C-alpha cells in the first residue's frame, strides 16, 4: 500500500506536468514561501526572538494567554 506522501507526490507531479512551463517559476516561489511560513524556527532563533520581545516589554499577562484555551 503506497504511503500518503508518495500519493501526494504523484498528484503534484501530475499537476506540474499539466502546468504551462512559464508558470513554473511563480509556482516554485509560492511553494517556497508556503514552506517558510509553516515551518518552525530553530529553538535558538525562536528563544532569541522571544527574549528580545520580553526585554522590550512586548509581553502579555498569563491570564490573557489562557483566556480562550
mmCIF file of the N, C-alpha and C atoms, coordinates in Angstrom:
data_MODEL
# 
_entry.id   MODEL 
# 
loop_
_atom_site.group_PDB 
_atom_site.id 
_atom_site.type_symbol 
_atom_site.label_atom_id 
_atom_site.label_alt_id 
_atom_site.label_comp_id 
_atom_site.label_asym_id 
_atom_site.label_entity_id 
_atom_site.label_seq_id 
_atom_site.pdbx_PDB_ins_code 
_atom_site.Cartn_x 
_atom_site.Cartn_y 
_atom_site.Cartn_z 
_atom_site.occupancy 
_atom_site.B_iso_or_equiv 
_atom_site.pdbx_formal_charge 
_atom_site.auth_seq_id 
_atom_site.auth_comp_id 
_atom_site.auth_asym_id 
_atom_site.auth_atom_id 
_atom_site.pdbx_PDB_model_num 
ATOM 1   N N  . UNK A 1 1  ? 0.843  -1.178 0.000   1.00 0.00 ? 1  UNK A N  1 
ATOM 2   C CA . UNK A 1 1  ? 0.000  0.000  0.000   1.00 0.00 ? 1  UNK A CA 1 
ATOM 3   C C  . UNK A 1 1  ? 0.890  1.244  0.000   1.00 0.00 ? 1  UNK A C  1 
ATOM 4   N N  . UNK A 1 2  ? 0.727  2.153  -0.956  1.00 0.00 ? 2  UNK A N  1 
ATOM 5   C CA . UNK A 1 2  ? 1.591  3.332  -1.031  1.00 0.00 ? 2  UNK A CA 1 
ATOM 6   C C  . UNK A 1 2  ? 1.304  4.295  0.121   1.00 0.00 ? 2  UNK A C  1 
ATOM 7   N N  . UNK A 1 3  ? 2.359  4.958  0.562   1.00 0.00 ? 3  UNK A N  1 
ATOM 8   C CA . UNK A 1 3  ? 2.187  5.937  1.636   1.00 0.00 ? 3  UNK A CA 1 
ATOM 9   C C  . UNK A 1 3  ? 1.485  7.176  1.097   1.00 0.00 ? 3  UNK A C  1 
ATOM 10  N N  . UNK A 1 4  ? 0.897  7.944  2.007   1.00 0.00 ? 4  UNK A N  1 
ATOM 11  C CA . UNK A 1 4  ? 0.198  9.152  1.575   1.00 0.00 ? 4  UNK A CA 1 
ATOM 12  C C  . UNK A 1 4  ? 1.169  10.152 0.960   1.00 0.00 ? 4  UNK A C  1 
ATOM 13  N N  . UNK A 1 5  ? 2.434  10.158 1.434   1.00 0.00 ? 5  UNK A N  1 
ATOM 14  C CA . UNK A 1 5  ? 3.427  11.061 0.861   1.00 0.00 ? 5  UNK A CA 1 
ATOM 15  C C  . UNK A 1 5  ? 3.639  10.760 -0.611  1.00 0.00 ? 5  UNK A C  1 
ATOM 16  N N  . UNK A 1 6  ? 3.810  9.487  -0.957  1.00 0.00 ? 6  UNK A N  1 
ATOM 17  C CA . UNK A 1 6  ? 4.032  9.161  -2.364  1.00 0.00 ? 6  UNK A CA 1 
ATOM 18  C C  . UNK A 1 6  ? 2.782  9.452  -3.187  1.00 0.00 ? 6  UNK A C  1 
ATOM 19  N N  . UNK A 1 7  ? 1.605  9.302  -2.592  1.00 0.00 ? 7  UNK A N  1 
ATOM 20  C CA . UNK A 1 7  ? 0.365  9.643  -3.295  1.00 0.00 ? 7  UNK A CA 1 
ATOM 21  C C  . UNK A 1 7  ? 0.336  11.131 -3.595  1.00 0.00 ? 7  UNK A C  1 
ATOM 22  N N  . UNK A 1 8  ? 0.681  11.946 -2.599  1.00 0.00 ? 8  UNK A N  1 
ATOM 23  C CA . UNK A 1 8  ? 0.715  13.392 -2.811  1.00 0.00 ? 8  UNK A CA 1 
ATOM 24  C C  . UNK A 1 8  ? 1.772  13.776 -3.838  1.00 0.00 ? 8  UNK A C  1 
ATOM 25  N N  . UNK A 1 9  ? 2.910  13.111 -3.785  1.00 0.00 ? 9  UNK A N  1 
ATOM 26  C CA . UNK A 1 9  ? 3.968  13.404 -4.753  1.00 0.00 ? 9  UNK A CA 1 
ATOM 27  C C  . UNK A 1 9  ? 3.498  13.111 -6.173  1.00 0.00 ? 9  UNK A C  1 
ATOM 28  N N  . UNK A 1 10 ? 2.821  11.997 -6.346  1.00 0.00 ? 10 UNK A N  1 
ATOM 29  C CA . UNK A 1 10 ? 2.306  11.660 -7.680  1.00 0.00 ? 10 UNK A CA 1 
ATOM 30  C C  . UNK A 1 10 ? 1.277  12.687 -8.142  1.00 0.00 ? 10 UNK A C  1 
ATOM 31  N N  . UNK A 1 11 ? 0.411  13.101 -7.244  1.00 0.00 ? 11 UNK A N  1 
ATOM 32  C CA . UNK A 1 11 ? -0.591 14.106 -7.600  1.00 0.00 ? 11 UNK A CA 1 
ATOM 33  C C  . UNK A 1 11 ? 0.074  15.427 -7.985  1.00 0.00 ? 11 UNK A C  1 
ATOM 34  N N  . UNK A 1 12 ? 1.082  15.821 -7.217  1.00 0.00 ? 12 UNK A N  1 
ATOM 35  C CA . UNK A 1 12 ? 1.805  17.049 -7.543  1.00 0.00 ? 12 UNK A CA 1 
ATOM 36  C C  . UNK A 1 12 ? 2.511  16.944 -8.890  1.00 0.00 ? 12 UNK A C  1 
ATOM 37  N N  . UNK A 1 13 ? 3.136  15.806 -9.144  1.00 0.00 ? 13 UNK A N  1 
ATOM 38  C CA . UNK A 1 13 ? 3.821  15.610 -10.421 1.00 0.00 ? 13 UNK A CA 1 
ATOM 39  C C  . UNK A 1 13 ? 2.840  15.696 -11.585 1.00 0.00 ? 13 UNK A C  1 
ATOM 40  N N  . UNK A 1 14 ? 1.666  15.100 -11.413 1.00 0.00 ? 14 UNK A N  1 
ATOM 41  C CA . UNK A 1 14 ? 0.642  15.171 -12.470 1.00 0.00 ? 14 UNK A CA 1 
ATOM 42  C C  . UNK A 1 14 ? 0.236  16.612 -12.737 1.00 0.00 ? 14 UNK A C  1 
ATOM 43  N N  . UNK A 1 15 ? 0.021  17.360 -11.668 1.00 0.00 ? 15 UNK A N  1 
ATOM 44  C CA . UNK A 1 15 ? -0.377 18.761 -11.830 1.00 0.00 ? 15 UNK A CA 1 
ATOM 45  C C  . UNK A 1 15 ? 0.739  19.583 -12.470 1.00 0.00 ? 15 UNK A C  1 
ATOM 46  N N  . UNK A 1 16 ? 1.982  19.325 -12.068 1.00 0.00 ? 16 UNK A N  1 
ATOM 47  C CA . UNK A 1 16 ? 3.110  20.054 -12.655 1.00 0.00 ? 16 UNK A CA 1 
ATOM 48  C C  . UNK A 1 16 ? 3.233  19.792 -14.148 1.00 0.00 ? 16 UNK A C  1 
ATOM 49  N N  . UNK A 1 17 ? 2.982  18.567 -14.562 1.00 0.00 ? 17 UNK A N  1 
ATOM 50  C CA . UNK A 1 17 ? 3.061  18.237 -15.990 1.00 0.00 ? 17 UNK A CA 1 
ATOM 51  C C  . UNK A 1 17 ? 1.998  18.978 -16.789 1.00 0.00 ? 17 UNK A C  1 
ATOM 52  N N  . UNK A 1 18 ? 0.873  19.264 -16.156 1.00 0.00 ? 18 UNK A N  1 
ATOM 53  C CA . UNK A 1 18 ? -0.226 19.943 -16.847 1.00 0.00 ? 18 UNK A CA 1 
ATOM 54  C C  . UNK A 1 18 ? -0.083 21.466 -16.825 1.00 0.00 ? 18 UNK A C  1 
ATOM 55  N N  . UNK A 1 19 ? 0.843  21.962 -16.022 1.00 0.00 ? 19 UNK A N  1 
ATOM 56  C CA . UNK A 1 19 ? 1.027  23.398 -15.873 1.00 0.00 ? 19 UNK A CA 1 
ATOM 57  C C  . UNK A 1 19 ? 1.912  23.941 -17.002 1.00 0.00 ? 19 UNK A C  1 
ATOM 58  N N  . UNK A 1 20 ? 1.515  25.046 -17.632 1.00 0.00 ? 20 UNK A N  1 
ATOM 59  C CA . UNK A 1 20 ? 2.383  25.641 -18.656 1.00 0.00 ? 20 UNK A CA 1 
ATOM 60  C C  . UNK A 1 20 ? 3.741  26.019 -18.052 1.00 0.00 ? 20 UNK A C  1 
ATOM 61  N N  . UNK A 1 21 ? 4.795  25.768 -18.805 1.00 0.00 ? 21 UNK A N  1 
ATOM 62  C CA . UNK A 1 21 ? 6.173  25.961 -18.317 1.00 0.00 ? 21 UNK A CA 1 
ATOM 63  C C  . UNK A 1 21 ? 6.430  27.374 -17.782 1.00 0.00 ? 21 UNK A C  1 
ATOM 64  N N  . UNK A 1 22 ? 5.802  28.367 -18.387 1.00 0.00 ? 22 UNK A N  1 
ATOM 65  C CA . UNK A 1 22 ? 6.075  29.743 -17.957 1.00 0.00 ? 22 UNK A CA 1 
ATOM 66  C C  . UNK A 1 22 ? 5.543  30.040 -16.548 1.00 0.00 ? 22 UNK A C  1 
ATOM 67  N N  . UNK A 1 23 ? 4.665  29.183 -16.024 1.00 0.00 ? 23 UNK A N  1 
ATOM 68  C CA . UNK A 1 23 ? 4.123  29.392 -14.677 1.00 0.00 ? 23 UNK A CA 1 
ATOM 69  C C  . UNK A 1 23 ? 4.926  28.680 -13.593 1.00 0.00 ? 23 UNK A C  1 
ATOM 70  N N  . UNK A 1 24 ? 5.820  27.819 -13.977 1.00 0.00 ? 24 UNK A N  1 
ATOM 71  C CA . UNK A 1 24 ? 6.569  27.019 -13.003 1.00 0.00 ? 24 UNK A CA 1 
ATOM 72  C C  . UNK A 1 24 ? 7.405  27.885 -12.053 1.00 0.00 ? 24 UNK A C  1 
ATOM 73  N N  . UNK A 1 25 ? 8.143  28.904 -12.514 1.00 0.00 ? 25 UNK A N  1 
ATOM 74  C CA . UNK A 1 25 ? 8.921  29.717 -11.564 1.00 0.00 ? 25 UNK A CA 1 
ATOM 75  C C  . UNK A 1 25 ? 8.044  30.378 -10.497 1.00 0.00 ? 25 UNK A C  1 
ATOM 76  N N  . UNK A 1 26 ? 6.880  30.879 -10.894 1.00 0.00 ? 26 UNK A N  1 
ATOM 77  C CA . UNK A 1 26 ? 5.987  31.503 -9.913  1.00 0.00 ? 26 UNK A CA 1 
ATOM 78  C C  . UNK A 1 26 ? 5.455  30.479 -8.926  1.00 0.00 ? 26 UNK A C  1 
ATOM 79  N N  . UNK A 1 27 ? 5.107  29.303 -9.410  1.00 0.00 ? 27 UNK A N  1 
ATOM 80  C CA . UNK A 1 27 ? 4.621  28.252 -8.523  1.00 0.00 ? 27 UNK A CA 1 
ATOM 81  C C  . UNK A 1 27 ? 5.713  27.845 -7.538  1.00 0.00 ? 27 UNK A C  1 
ATOM 82  N N  . UNK A 1 28 ? 6.924  27.740 -8.015  1.00 0.00 ? 28 UNK A N  1 
ATOM 83  C CA . UNK A 1 28 ? 8.044  27.388 -7.146  1.00 0.00 ? 28 UNK A CA 1 
ATOM 84  C C  . UNK A 1 28 ? 8.215  28.424 -6.039  1.00 0.00 ? 28 UNK A C  1 
ATOM 85  N N  . UNK A 1 29 ? 8.085  29.682 -6.388  1.00 0.00 ? 29 UNK A N  1 
ATOM 86  C CA . UNK A 1 29 ? 8.192  30.743 -5.387  1.00 0.00 ? 29 UNK A CA 1 
ATOM 87  C C  . UNK A 1 29 ? 7.063  30.625 -4.356  1.00 0.00 ? 29 UNK A C  1 
ATOM 88  N N  . UNK A 1 30 ? 5.858  30.329 -4.804  1.00 0.00 ? 30 UNK A N  1 
ATOM 89  C CA . UNK A 1 30 ? 4.722  30.149 -3.890  1.00 0.00 ? 30 UNK A CA 1 
ATOM 90  C C  . UNK A 1 30 ? 4.987  28.993 -2.939  1.00 0.00 ? 30 UNK A C  1 
ATOM 91  N N  . UNK A 1 31 ? 5.473  27.887 -3.467  1.00 0.00 ? 31 UNK A N  1 
ATOM 92  C CA . UNK A 1 31 ? 5.745  26.711 -2.637  1.00 0.00 ? 31 UNK A CA 1 
ATOM 93  C C  . UNK A 1 31 ? 6.813  27.026 -1.598  1.00 0.00 ? 31 UNK A C  1 
ATOM 94  N N  . UNK A 1 32 ? 7.863  27.726 -1.990  1.00 0.00 ? 32 UNK A N  1 
ATOM 95  C CA . UNK A 1 32 ? 8.927  28.080 -1.040  1.00 0.00 ? 32 UNK A CA 1 
ATOM 96  C C  . UNK A 1 32 ? 8.412  29.009 0.053   1.00 0.00 ? 32 UNK A C  1 
ATOM 97  N N  . UNK A 1 33 ? 7.623  30.016 -0.341  1.00 0.00 ? 33 UNK A N  1 
ATOM 98  C CA . UNK A 1 33 ? 7.064  30.933 0.652   1.00 0.00 ? 33 UNK A CA 1 
ATOM 99  C C  . UNK A 1 33 ? 6.142  30.201 1.617   1.00 0.00 ? 33 UNK A C  1 
ATOM 100 N N  . UNK A 1 34 ? 5.360  29.276 1.095   1.00 0.00 ? 34 UNK A N  1 
ATOM 101 C CA . UNK A 1 34 ? 4.469  28.492 1.952   1.00 0.00 ? 34 UNK A CA 1 
ATOM 102 C C  . UNK A 1 34 ? 5.280  27.670 2.954   1.00 0.00 ? 34 UNK A C  1 
ATOM 103 N N  . UNK A 1 35 ? 6.297  26.981 2.460   1.00 0.00 ? 35 UNK A N  1 
ATOM 104 C CA . UNK A 1 35 ? 7.128  26.155 3.344   1.00 0.00 ? 35 UNK A CA 1 
ATOM 105 C C  . UNK A 1 35 ? 7.755  27.003 4.444   1.00 0.00 ? 35 UNK A C  1 
ATOM 106 N N  . UNK A 1 36 ? 8.270  28.167 4.079   1.00 0.00 ? 36 UNK A N  1 
ATOM 107 C CA . UNK A 1 36 ? 8.896  29.042 5.067   1.00 0.00 ? 36 UNK A CA 1 
ATOM 108 C C  . UNK A 1 36 ? 7.891  29.554 6.091   1.00 0.00 ? 36 UNK A C  1 
ATOM 109 N N  . UNK A 1 37 ? 6.638  29.722 5.673   1.00 0.00 ? 37 UNK A N  1 
ATOM 110 C CA . UNK A 1 37 ? 5.633  30.259 6.594   1.00 0.00 ? 37 UNK A CA 1 
ATOM 111 C C  . UNK A 1 37 ? 5.109  29.212 7.566   1.00 0.00 ? 37 UNK A C  1 
ATOM 112 N N  . UNK A 1 38 ? 5.210  27.936 7.235   1.00 0.00 ? 38 UNK A N  1 
ATOM 113 C CA . UNK A 1 38 ? 4.647  26.906 8.112   1.00 0.00 ? 38 UNK A CA 1 
ATOM 114 C C  . UNK A 1 38 ? 5.694  26.141 8.911   1.00 0.00 ? 38 UNK A C  1 
ATOM 115 N N  . UNK A 1 39 ? 6.952  26.248 8.550   1.00 0.00 ? 39 UNK A N  1 
ATOM 116 C CA . UNK A 1 39 ? 7.977  25.513 9.296   1.00 0.00 ? 39 UNK A CA 1 
ATOM 117 C C  . UNK A 1 39 ? 8.385  26.297 10.537  1.00 0.00 ? 39 UNK A C  1 
ATOM 118 N N  . UNK A 1 40 ? 8.726  25.569 11.579  1.00 0.00 ? 40 UNK A N  1 
ATOM 119 C CA . UNK A 1 40 ? 9.137  26.198 12.829  1.00 0.00 ? 40 UNK A CA 1 
ATOM 120 C C  . UNK A 1 40 ? 10.569 26.698 12.734  1.00 0.00 ? 40 UNK A C  1 
ATOM 121 N N  . UNK A 1 41 ? 10.820 27.810 13.416  1.00 0.00 ? 41 UNK A N  1 
ATOM 122 C CA . UNK A 1 41 ? 12.183 28.320 13.502  1.00 0.00 ? 41 UNK A CA 1 
ATOM 123 C C  . UNK A 1 41 ? 12.972 27.412 14.436  1.00 0.00 ? 41 UNK A C  1 
ATOM 124 N N  . UNK A 1 42 ? 14.289 27.366 14.281  1.00 0.00 ? 42 UNK A N  1 
ATOM 125 C CA . UNK A 1 42 ? 15.104 26.613 15.238  1.00 0.00 ? 42 UNK A CA 1 
ATOM 126 C C  . UNK A 1 42 ? 14.895 27.175 16.649  1.00 0.00 ? 42 UNK A C  1 
ATOM 127 N N  . UNK A 1 43 ? 15.000 26.320 17.653  1.00 0.00 ? 43 UNK A N  1 
ATOM 128 C CA . UNK A 1 43 ? 14.737 26.719 19.039  1.00 0.00 ? 43 UNK A CA 1 
ATOM 129 C C  . UNK A 1 43 ? 15.569 27.929 19.454  1.00 0.00 ? 43 UNK A C  1 
ATOM 130 N N  . UNK A 1 44 ? 16.836 27.944 19.086  1.00 0.00 ? 44 UNK A N  1 
ATOM 131 C CA . UNK A 1 44 ? 17.716 29.058 19.478  1.00 0.00 ? 44 UNK A CA 1 
ATOM 132 C C  . UNK A 1 44 ? 17.196 30.380 18.906  1.00 0.00 ? 44 UNK A C  1 
ATOM 133 N N  . UNK A 1 45 ? 16.818 30.372 17.642  1.00 0.00 ? 45 UNK A N  1 
ATOM 134 C CA . UNK A 1 45 ? 16.316 31.583 16.997  1.00 0.00 ? 45 UNK A CA 1 
ATOM 135 C C  . UNK A 1 45 ? 14.991 32.020 17.628  1.00 0.00 ? 45 UNK A C  1 
ATOM 136 N N  . UNK A 1 46 ? 14.121 31.068 17.883  1.00 0.00 ? 46 UNK A N  1 
ATOM 137 C CA . UNK A 1 46 ? 12.827 31.365 18.489  1.00 0.00 ? 46 UNK A CA 1 
ATOM 138 C C  . UNK A 1 46 ? 13.002 31.947 19.891  1.00 0.00 ? 46 UNK A C  1 
ATOM 139 N N  . UNK A 1 47 ? 13.881 31.346 20.687  1.00 0.00 ? 47 UNK A N  1 
ATOM 140 C CA . UNK A 1 47 ? 14.137 31.850 22.040  1.00 0.00 ? 47 UNK A CA 1 
ATOM 141 C C  . UNK A 1 47 ? 14.721 33.253 21.985  1.00 0.00 ? 47 UNK A C  1 
ATOM 142 N N  . UNK A 1 48 ? 15.685 33.479 21.099  1.00 0.00 ? 48 UNK A N  1 
ATOM 143 C CA . UNK A 1 48 ? 16.314 34.805 20.986  1.00 0.00 ? 48 UNK A CA 1 
ATOM 144 C C  . UNK A 1 48 ? 15.279 35.868 20.648  1.00 0.00 ? 48 UNK A C  1 
ATOM 145 N N  . UNK A 1 49 ? 14.395 35.544 19.728  1.00 0.00 ? 49 UNK A N  1 
ATOM 146 C CA . UNK A 1 49 ? 13.352 36.494 19.337  1.00 0.00 ? 49 UNK A CA 1 
ATOM 147 C C  . UNK A 1 49 ? 12.413 36.772 20.520  1.00 0.00 ? 49 UNK A C  1 
ATOM 148 N N  . UNK A 1 50 ? 12.013 35.718 21.220  1.00 0.00 ? 50 UNK A N  1 
ATOM 149 C CA . UNK A 1 50 ? 11.141 35.883 22.382  1.00 0.00 ? 50 UNK A CA 1 
ATOM 150 C C  . UNK A 1 50 ? 11.803 36.675 23.497  1.00 0.00 ? 50 UNK A C  1 
ATOM 151 N N  . UNK A 1 51 ? 13.091 36.440 23.713  1.00 0.00 ? 51 UNK A N  1 
ATOM 152 C CA . UNK A 1 51 ? 13.821 37.155 24.756  1.00 0.00 ? 51 UNK A CA 1 
ATOM 153 C C  . UNK A 1 51 ? 13.897 38.639 24.428  1.00 0.00 ? 51 UNK A C  1 
ATOM 154 N N  . UNK A 1 52 ? 14.172 38.966 23.166  1.00 0.00 ? 52 UNK A N  1 
ATOM 155 C CA . UNK A 1 52 ? 14.213 40.373 22.743  1.00 0.00 ? 52 UNK A CA 1 
ATOM 156 C C  . UNK A 1 52 ? 12.869 41.043 22.992  1.00 0.00 ? 52 UNK A C  1 
ATOM 157 N N  . UNK A 1 53 ? 11.786 40.351 22.619  1.00 0.00 ? 53 UNK A N  1 
ATOM 158 C CA . UNK A 1 53 ? 10.446 40.906 22.820  1.00 0.00 ? 53 UNK A CA 1 
ATOM 159 C C  . UNK A 1 53 ? 10.164 41.120 24.304  1.00 0.00 ? 53 UNK A C  1 
ATOM 160 N N  . UNK A 1 54 ? 10.576 40.182 25.140  1.00 0.00 ? 54 UNK A N  1 
ATOM 161 C CA . UNK A 1 54 ? 10.364 40.321 26.586  1.00 0.00 ? 54 UNK A CA 1 
ATOM 162 C C  . UNK A 1 54 ? 11.127 41.526 27.127  1.00 0.00 ? 54 UNK A C  1 
ATOM 163 N N  . UNK A 1 55 ? 12.370 41.700 26.690  1.00 0.00 ? 55 UNK A N  1 
ATOM 164 C CA . UNK A 1 55 ? 13.172 42.834 27.148  1.00 0.00 ? 55 UNK A CA 1 
ATOM 165 C C  . UNK A 1 55 ? 12.583 44.162 26.687  1.00 0.00 ? 55 UNK A C  1 
ATOM 166 N N  . UNK A 1 56 ? 11.887 44.157 25.561  1.00 0.00 ? 56 UNK A N  1 
ATOM 167 C CA . UNK A 1 56 ? 11.252 45.370 25.041  1.00 0.00 ? 56 UNK A CA 1 
ATOM 168 C C  . UNK A 1 56 ? 9.869  45.600 25.656  1.00 0.00 ? 56 UNK A C  1 
ATOM 169 N N  . UNK A 1 57 ? 9.464  44.709 26.555  1.00 0.00 ? 57 UNK A N  1 
ATOM 170 C CA . UNK A 1 57 ? 8.163  44.865 27.207  1.00 0.00 ? 57 UNK A CA 1 
ATOM 171 C C  . UNK A 1 57 ? 6.992  44.367 26.381  1.00 0.00 ? 57 UNK A C  1 
ATOM 172 N N  . UNK A 1 58 ? 7.270  43.646 25.326  1.00 0.00 ? 58 UNK A N  1 
ATOM 173 C CA . UNK A 1 58 ? 6.201  43.101 24.476  1.00 0.00 ? 58 UNK A CA 1 
ATOM 174 C C  . UNK A 1 58 ? 5.717  41.778 25.071  1.00 0.00 ? 58 UNK A C  1 
ATOM 175 N N  . UNK A 1 59 ? 5.010  41.884 26.192  1.00 0.00 ? 59 UNK A N  1 
ATOM 176 C CA . UNK A 1 59 ? 4.542  40.694 26.899  1.00 0.00 ? 59 UNK A CA 1 
ATOM 177 C C  . UNK A 1 59 ? 3.032  40.773 27.117  1.00 0.00 ? 59 UNK A C  1 
ATOM 178 N N  . UNK A 1 60 ? 2.440  39.648 27.496  1.00 0.00 ? 60 UNK A N  1 
ATOM 179 C CA . UNK A 1 60 ? 1.012  39.564 27.806  1.00 0.00 ? 60 UNK A CA 1 
ATOM 180 C C  . UNK A 1 60 ? 0.855  38.866 29.152  1.00 0.00 ? 60 UNK A C  1 
ATOM 181 N N  . UNK A 1 61 ? -0.134 39.278 29.959  1.00 0.00 ? 61 UNK A N  1 
ATOM 182 C CA . UNK A 1 61 ? -0.372 38.578 31.223  1.00 0.00 ? 61 UNK A CA 1 
ATOM 183 C C  . UNK A 1 61 ? -0.742 37.115 30.971  1.00 0.00 ? 61 UNK A C  1 
ATOM 184 N N  . UNK A 1 62 ? -0.313 36.231 31.852  1.00 0.00 ? 62 UNK A N  1 
ATOM 185 C CA . UNK A 1 62 ? -0.594 34.803 31.686  1.00 0.00 ? 62 UNK A CA 1 
ATOM 186 C C  . UNK A 1 62 ? -2.086 34.548 31.588  1.00 0.00 ? 62 UNK A C  1 
ATOM 187 N N  . UNK A 1 63 ? -2.881 35.240 32.404  1.00 0.00 ? 63 UNK A N  1 
ATOM 188 C CA . UNK A 1 63 ? -4.338 35.041 32.376  1.00 0.00 ? 63 UNK A CA 1 
ATOM 189 C C  . UNK A 1 63 ? -4.898 35.329 30.986  1.00 0.00 ? 63 UNK A C  1 
ATOM 190 N N  . UNK A 1 64 ? -4.326 36.308 30.312  1.00 0.00 ? 64 UNK A N  1 
ATOM 191 C CA . UNK A 1 64 ? -4.784 36.649 28.960  1.00 0.00 ? 64 UNK A CA 1 
ATOM 192 C C  . UNK A 1 64 ? -4.393 35.559 27.953  1.00 0.00 ? 64 UNK A C  1 
ATOM 193 N N  . UNK A 1 65 ? -3.231 34.974 28.151  1.00 0.00 ? 65 UNK A N  1 
ATOM 194 C CA . UNK A 1 65 ? -2.768 33.933 27.227  1.00 0.00 ? 65 UNK A CA 1 
ATOM 195 C C  . UNK A 1 65 ? -3.659 32.699 27.280  1.00 0.00 ? 65 UNK A C  1 
ATOM 196 N N  . UNK A 1 66 ? -4.213 32.379 28.446  1.00 0.00 ? 66 UNK A N  1 
ATOM 197 C CA . UNK A 1 66 ? -5.010 31.168 28.625  1.00 0.00 ? 66 UNK A CA 1 
ATOM 198 C C  . UNK A 1 66 ? -6.511 31.426 28.529  1.00 0.00 ? 66 UNK A C  1 
ATOM 199 N N  . UNK A 1 67 ? -6.907 32.649 28.218  1.00 0.00 ? 67 UNK A N  1 
ATOM 200 C CA . UNK A 1 67 ? -8.315 33.031 28.227  1.00 0.00 ? 67 UNK A CA 1 
ATOM 201 C C  . UNK A 1 67 ? -9.191 32.138 27.349  1.00 0.00 ? 67 UNK A C  1 
ATOM 202 N N  . UNK A 1 68 ? -8.804 31.883 26.134  1.00 0.00 ? 68 UNK A N  1 
ATOM 203 C CA . UNK A 1 68 ? -9.632 31.129 25.182  1.00 0.00 ? 68 UNK A CA 1 
ATOM 204 C C  . UNK A 1 68 ? -9.248 29.663 25.057  1.00 0.00 ? 68 UNK A C  1 
ATOM 205 N N  . UNK A 1 69 ? -8.372 29.201 25.925  1.00 0.00 ? 69 UNK A N  1 
ATOM 206 C CA . UNK A 1 69 ? -7.916 27.812 25.827  1.00 0.00 ? 69 UNK A CA 1 
ATOM 207 C C  . UNK A 1 69 ? -8.808 26.902 26.627  1.00 0.00 ? 69 UNK A C  1 
# 
